[in-house]
Amino acid sequence: MESLIKEISIKEIDDVSIGHAQNDEAKTGVSVIYFKNGAQAGCDISGGGPASRETPLTSSMTADNPLNAVVLSGGSAFGLAASDGVMRCLEERGIGFDTGFAKVPLVCQSCIFDLGYGKSDVRPDADMGYEACVRALEGCDDSMGNIGAGTGASVGKLLGMKQAMKSGLGVHAIQVGDLKIAAVVVVNAFGDIFDSSNAQKIAGLMDPERKVFWDLEETFVKMVTTPQNLFKTNTTIGCVVCNAKFDKAKLNKIASMTRNAYARCINPVGTMADGDSIYACSIGEVVSDVNVVGSLAAKVMEKAIKKAVESAKIDDEEYLKNCL
């Protein structure tokens, strides 16, 4: 099957673009995925502590009004303010659902918890969301790593930030015939991160001297009789976009199938200490099978997760000086 799959840039998918904005000193940011002609969308939430906005718009029980954008950000629930700026930016340009009285931009958002890295009192706000949206309207930025919503991402935080590792934002896209699929993900997981192609650990919990990996799951199990106060300090949030035509019911299925990538690459995953969420968006007219697209979306997401970790690596000194 691999011979049928061609790796492409997300820039080769029409009518979708990404814009980023961040505060490099405070280590937090926003990424806006903008759909020029709108998108049908589904969503899968498997984590116990999501910070999200307008996710009911992805339910098959709600109206089929197309989304204008998906926003990924840092800041935990505080970061949901970024969508105010995204909406303002789109409204100023006449983009949104026409109610007859005003055009209301339809924007969904999910946030990671990055308050333990950089500055906890600086979070994405409306101005940062506005800036990221302007950049998305200007063109598609396929940068990865410590950018946008990935600026403050980290993984393996069971024993605190100083035994964790830096992570970030990853992007991957493929083409099979006329079908194109892309994944954008911010990896801020509770668990360890693995390369799904060989099951090798590539990021996560480290020993106190930061010399070798510790097995987070094994360490966690040893704590089983001790009540844990993990807060909601983790979340892997992502979005898959395809140029195939699907309704919201099928897109919700694609989002849930994409979750298989989280299971293959992150362990443990979907815990009560995570807010794991995935959007699946349709922006085209290509005819395809929901099972094929869901299976391919998971593979694309696996590659994006790996890129999110590898592109965000920094030296220990730089990492530790920003841990709170």
N, C-alpha and C positions, 0 to 999 in steps of 0.2 A: 504493500500500500504506500510505503514511503516514496516510491518512485512516481506516484501519481500526485504527490503533494509538492507544490512549489512555494518556497518561502518568498514573501514579498514585503514591502514596506506598507505600513498602515496608510501612508500617503497615496497609495495606489487604489484605495477604496474611495469611491466617489461619495461626496455629501457627508463626510464625517471629518472632524478636525479636533485637535487637542490644543489647549492653551494652559500654560502654567504660570503661577506666581508664588513667591515664597519670601519669607523673612529668614535670610541665611544666618543671622546672628541668633535669633530665637529658635531656629530649627523647626519651622512649621510652614505649611503651605497648602495650596489649592490647585487642583487640576480640573479643568472643565472639558468634557467631551460634548461637542456641539453637533447637532444634526441639522444640516441646512434645510432639508425638506421634511423634518420631523421623523419620528421613529415610533413604531409600536414596541412595547417593552414588557418583559416579565422580570420577576425577581425571586431569588431564593435566599432566605435568611436562615442560617443554621446555627449561628452563635447565640449565646444566651444574653448578651448585652449590647445590642446594636444601637448606634446613634444614627438616626435616619430621618429623612424628611420626604413627605409626599409619596411614600412607597405604595399606598393604596391605589395610586394611578396605574400600577402595573397589574392589578387584579383583573381577572377576566369578568368579574362582576361589575366593573366600573366602565364608563363610556370609553369608546375607542379614540378619544382625542389624542393626537400624537404628541410625544414628548419633544421638547426643544433641546434639552440638555440633561446630562447626568453629571453631577458634581461629586468629586472625591476630595476629601480634605483631612487635615489634621485637626487638633483642637478638641477632640472628644465632642460632647454635645454642644460646647461653646462654638465649635466650628460651623454649626448649622447656619450661623449668621451669614456665611459666605454666599449662600443662595440668594439672599436679599440683593446683593450686589450684582449677581448674575441676572436676576430678573430685571433689575433696573437697566442694566446694559442692553438686554434684549428688547425691553419695552421702548427704550429710546430709539431703537432702530425699526420699530414697527413689527417686531417678531413676537408671536404668541397666539393663543386661542382667542378668536374674535367673539366677544360676548355681546357685541352691539353697543356697549358702553365704553369698553377699553379692551385692548389686547392683553391677555394675561399669559405670560410665559409659563409653560409647564416644565418644571424642573424637579428632578429627584436627586437626593443627596445621601451619601453615607460618609461617616467620619471614622478615623482611627484615633486611638488614645496615644498621643505623643507628648503628654504633659510632663513626663519624667526625663525628657531630653531637651536640652537647650534652656528655654525659659518657660516656666509653667504658667506665667501670667500674661503671656502674649499668645494670642490665638488668631486663626484666620477670621477676618471680619468681612463686612460688606465691601469695603474698598479693595481688599485682596481678591475677593470673588469677582468684582468688576474688572480688575486688571487681568485676571486669568481669562475671563470671558472675551475681553477685547482681543487678546492674543489668539484665542481659538477662532474668532471671526476673521482674523488677519491671515491665518494659515494653520497648517498642521505641524506641530512640534512633536517629533517622535523621540525626543531625548529620554534617557532613562537614568535611574539611580537616585541621587540626592537632589531631587527636583520636585517642585509642586507638592502634591500630597505625600510624596515619599521622603520629603526632607527630614522628617523626624522619626521615620519608621525604624523599628528594631525588633529583634526576635530572641526567644530563649530567656525570658525574664523571670523565670520561676524563683530564682535566688537573688533577684535584684538586678539593676541596670548594669552594674560593674562586672557581672558574669554573663551578660547578654552580648549580642553582636548587632552591628549596624545592618540595616536592610534599606529597601527603597521602592522605587516604582519601576515596573517592567512592562514592556510592550512587545508583542509578537503577532505576526500576521501570515496567513497562508492563502494559496489559491489552488483550487481543484476544478479544472474546467472553467466554467463561468462563475463558480461559487467562490466568494472571498469571505474570510473570517478573520477578525482581529480580537486580541485580548489586551486589556489594560488592567494592571493589578498593582495594588499597594500592599506589600507583605509586612505586616506588623503582628505576626503570630505569637501565640503563647508557646507553641511547640517548636521542635527542631525542624529544619528544612532539609529536604533530601532531593538529590538529582534522581528523577523518576526513571531515567534510562539505565541506571546502574545501582540504585538504592544507596548511594554514598551520601553521607551527611555533609552538607556544604555550609551550614550556619546553624547557630543555636546556642544552647547552654555550654559555657566553658568552665574550667576549673578556676579557683580563686587567683591563680597566677597567670591565667589566660594563655596557658601553654598547650593544653589538649582539650578536646571536647569531652563533656560529660553527657551521658544519656539522660535526657530530660524526663522521659517517661519512667525509666527505672528509678530516678531520684524522686519523682512524684509519687510513685507507688509506695516507696519507703515511708512517705509522709501520710499514708492512708488513714491512720488512726488519729491524726492531728488535724483539727478543724483548720481550714485554710481561709485566709483573708486575701484573696487574689485581686480584689477590686475588679474593674473591667478595663484592664490596662492593655488589652490586645484586640486586634481585629485585622483580618485580611479582607480587603474590599476590592472588588473587581467588576469589570464590564466586558462582555463579549458583544461584538457587533458583526452582523452578517448582511450580505446583500441579497439574501433569499427573502421571500415573502412569507411571513407567518403572522397569525393572529396572537393575541395575548396569551391564550390558553397554551398554545404550542411553545411560545417563548418562555413561559413559566417552566415548562418541561425541559427546555434546553438549558435554562438556568440551573435547574436541579441536577441535570446530567453533567453540567460543567463542574459542579461541586466535587465530582470524582477526582478532578485535578488536585483539589485541596487535600483529599484523602491520600492520594499517591505521593504528595510532596511535603505534607506537614503532619507531624505527629508529636503529641496529641493535637486534635483539631476539633472545632465546633464545640468547645467547652463553654461552661457558664462564665468563664473569664474572657471569652472571645465575643466579638460581634460580627462574625463572618457573614458576608453578604455578597451576592453576585447579581448583576443586572444582565439580561440578555436582550439585545435590541435588533430589530429588523428595519433596514433602510432601503431595501431594493425590491426587485420584481423577479429575481431568479427563482425558478421552480426547483425545489429540493425536498428531500425527506427529512422529517424532524429527527429521526433516529440517527441518520448520518450526520446531520449538522450538530446535534448534541454530542455525539461521540468525538467529532473533530474539534468542537469547541473546547472539550476537556483537554485534548492534546495541545491545542494552542495555548490554553491557560497554563499547562505544565511548563511550557517553554518560557512563558512570560514570568512565572514565579521564579524560575532559575535566573533569568536575566535581572529581575528585581534585586536579588541578593548579590550576584556577581558584579553588577554595575555600580553598586553602592558601597563597596568595600573601602574602608579608610584605615589608616594605621591606628594602633591601640592608643597612642598618646592623644591623637585628635578625638577619637571616640570618647575616651574616659573623661576628658576635660569638659565635656558637655553633659555628662550623666549627673542627674540630681539625686 
